[in-house]
Amino acid sequence: MNKFVACGVMMAGLLLGSAPEAAAEPVAVTGDKVGVVYFSWSPTGNTRFAAETIAKKVGTTAYEIKAAKPYSTNYKACCDEAKPECANRKLRPIRQVAGLNLARYDVVFVGTPNWWGTMAPPVRTFLVQNAAVLKGKTVCLFQTNGGGGMQNCGKDFAQVLPNSKVLPAQAFKGATIRSQVSALEQFVTERITVK
Ligand SMILES: Cc1cc2nc3c(=O)[nH]c(=O)nc-3n(C[C@H](O)[C@H](O)[C@H](O)COP(=O)(O)O)c2cc1C
């Protein structure tokens, strides 16, 4: 039994997951106007890898969101700690993201691991705290998951950014993320055209 199943997370999300639709027309933007921010917890850094691959494709920097009080490094303990936070859509305090000037971007890609079917709480906090800055900007979620697919991540993302232009979100299977470079690059080119 793998760790994810041992953690007790239901795979029902496979049924609930929504298939991402491609954006009708990629948004034309210059590379320096595209931001990438992400949260990643596991030692393999699946979402970090996805974020860095996306940033490399664009020619920009990926900035990491960190919880003010880090989650346990133990998988089961982290799952237990995150479960009520995710269920209640709680805001986990975060550190200031070093070096990030969100206001300078027109398009912002946001990466999260799927935690209990939704965005990891530090990502939710980041978005809520920056909703005013992201107002009118184009935003796009990408997530990595343990097999549950998108579940509520894309829906919850759009919900916390009602005044942003939300592009279709994309889910990537975390375990194989390092062999999905082409898919990650395709995700970028389907959403934006770097001028
Ligand atoms: C607290 C916690 C909850 C998780 N819940 C889910 C889930 O509901 N559905 C799913 O498919 N994967 C779930 N996973 C697995 C992660 O989404 C997956 O391993 C992801 O790729 C990890 O990304 P990271 O390496 O950037 O942390 C969970 C993992 C953790 C630690």
PDBQT file of the ligand as one rigid body, heavy atoms in Angstrom, charges set to zero:
ROOT
HETATM    1  C1  LIG A 201      -1.367  16.581   3.115  1.00  0.00    +0.000 C 
HETATM    2  C2  LIG A 201      -1.455  15.895   1.788  1.00  0.00    +0.000 A 
HETATM    3  C3  LIG A 201      -2.710  15.689   1.201  1.00  0.00    +0.000 A 
HETATM    4  C4  LIG A 201      -2.800  15.128  -0.077  1.00  0.00    +0.000 A 
HETATM    5  N1  LIG A 201      -4.034  14.962  -0.622  1.00  0.00    +0.000 NA
HETATM    6  C5  LIG A 201      -4.136  14.502  -1.888  1.00  0.00    +0.000 A 
HETATM    7  C6  LIG A 201      -5.419  14.395  -2.525  1.00  0.00    +0.000 A 
HETATM    8  O1  LIG A 201      -6.458  14.717  -1.959  1.00  0.00    +0.000 OA
HETATM    9  N2  LIG A 201      -5.463  13.922  -3.782  1.00  0.00    +0.000 N 
HETATM   10  C7  LIG A 201      -4.320  13.568  -4.474  1.00  0.00    +0.000 A 
HETATM   11  O2  LIG A 201      -4.401  13.157  -5.616  1.00  0.00    +0.000 OA
HETATM   12  N3  LIG A 201      -3.102  13.655  -3.888  1.00  0.00    +0.000 NA
HETATM   13  C8  LIG A 201      -2.986  14.118  -2.630  1.00  0.00    +0.000 A 
HETATM   14  N4  LIG A 201      -1.733  14.218  -2.032  1.00  0.00    +0.000 N 
HETATM   15  C9  LIG A 201      -0.546  13.870  -2.817  1.00  0.00    +0.000 C 
HETATM   16  C10 LIG A 201       0.149  15.126  -3.418  1.00  0.00    +0.000 C 
HETATM   17  O3  LIG A 201      -0.777  15.980  -4.078  1.00  0.00    +0.000 OA
HETATM   18  C11 LIG A 201       1.204  14.740  -4.471  1.00  0.00    +0.000 C 
HETATM   19  O4  LIG A 201       2.104  13.814  -3.952  1.00  0.00    +0.000 OA
HETATM   20  C12 LIG A 201       1.937  15.983  -4.981  1.00  0.00    +0.000 C 
HETATM   21  O5  LIG A 201       2.536  15.709  -6.233  1.00  0.00    +0.000 OA
HETATM   22  C13 LIG A 201       3.028  16.449  -4.003  1.00  0.00    +0.000 C 
HETATM   23  O6  LIG A 201       3.599  17.634  -4.482  1.00  0.00    +0.000 OA
HETATM   24  P1  LIG A 201       4.938  18.229  -3.822  1.00  0.00    +0.000 P 
HETATM   25  O7  LIG A 201       6.043  17.247  -4.103  1.00  0.00    +0.000 OA
HETATM   26  O8  LIG A 201       5.150  19.520  -4.536  1.00  0.00    +0.000 OA
HETATM   27  O9  LIG A 201       4.688  18.425  -2.381  1.00  0.00    +0.000 OA
HETATM   28  C14 LIG A 201      -1.622  14.738  -0.769  1.00  0.00    +0.000 A 
HETATM   29  C15 LIG A 201      -0.379  14.917  -0.144  1.00  0.00    +0.000 A 
HETATM   30  C16 LIG A 201      -0.285  15.478   1.114  1.00  0.00    +0.000 A 
HETATM   31  C17 LIG A 201       1.054  15.677   1.760  1.00  0.00    +0.000 C 
ENDROOT
TORSDOF 0
